[in-house]
Amino acid sequence: MEIKRVDITEEATALVKKLQGMHGELIFHQSGGCCDGSAPMIFEKGDMYLDDSDVLLGEIAGVNFYMNIDQYKYWKHTFLTVDITEGRGSSFSLEIPLGYRFIVHSRLMTDKESALMNGR
């Protein structure tokens, strides 16, 4: 049984699909605190430099979701759900000009989920 670490709401999925139509292939990266604090940001694939310090948490709405390993160490026991809210954030994320910003809701994983993750 595969346990997901990240999911996305229907409303956020609709916005991702719109952004894909405008920009093509995309990636999510959970920011480490710049601009809007720790928030999921979406970029055109190739516009965000990824390296060995970035962890792939999963795919949502056809888009890979990454987080830096230093931040992952704090979040690895949580399940993340990407959502949207109205209002312009102050990041470089692609949804900002459309009057929205992505936000993340988190919850602790259950004991069962944690056990199935085997410390990953």
C-alpha positions, -999 to +999 in steps of 0.1 A: +000+000+000+014+033-010+009+063+013+008+097-002+025+127+015+007+154-005-027+160-021-046+189-037-081+202-035-104+204-065-103+242-065-065+242-065-065+215-092-086+237-114-061+266-110-032+243-118-049+231-150-054+268-160-018+275-153-007+245-173-027+258-203-009+291-199+026+280-191+030+243-201+049+219-177+051+230-141+066+221-108+056+229-072+082+237-046+073+243-009+092+275-001+113+276+030+100+309+043+108+337+018+082+362+008+049+347+019+064+324+046+064+287+039+040+283+010+037+261-020+048+279-051+044+268-087+069+275-115+074+266-151+095+235-153+131+246-156+126+280-139+133+266-104+168+251-099+164+217-083+193+196-069+201+167-046+189+187-017+153+187-030+130+159-021+101+148-044+071+143-021+048+132-049+027+143-078-005+164-076-027+175-105+001+161-128+027+183-112+057+171-092+058+186-057+093+192-041+106+204-008+142+211+003+156+184+025+163+208+054+126+218+055+115+182+049+132+171+081+106+192+100+076+182+078+083+145+072+057+135+098+029+155+082+005+151+053+001+182+032-029+193+012-024+221-013-053+246-015-059+281-028-071+313-013-080+346-029-056+374-026-022+383-041+007+369-022+042+384-025+060+354-041+071+347-076+046+319-080+026+318-113-008+321-097-002+355-081-011+377-111-045+358-113-054+370-078-049+337-060-022+321-039-015+285-030-016+276+006-009+243+024-029+226+051-010+201+072-018+174+096+003+148+114+003+114+098-014+087+116+006+060+133-004+036+105+007+061+078+040+067+096+047+030+099+040+024+062+064+052+053+092+033+070+109+065+080+111+079+045 
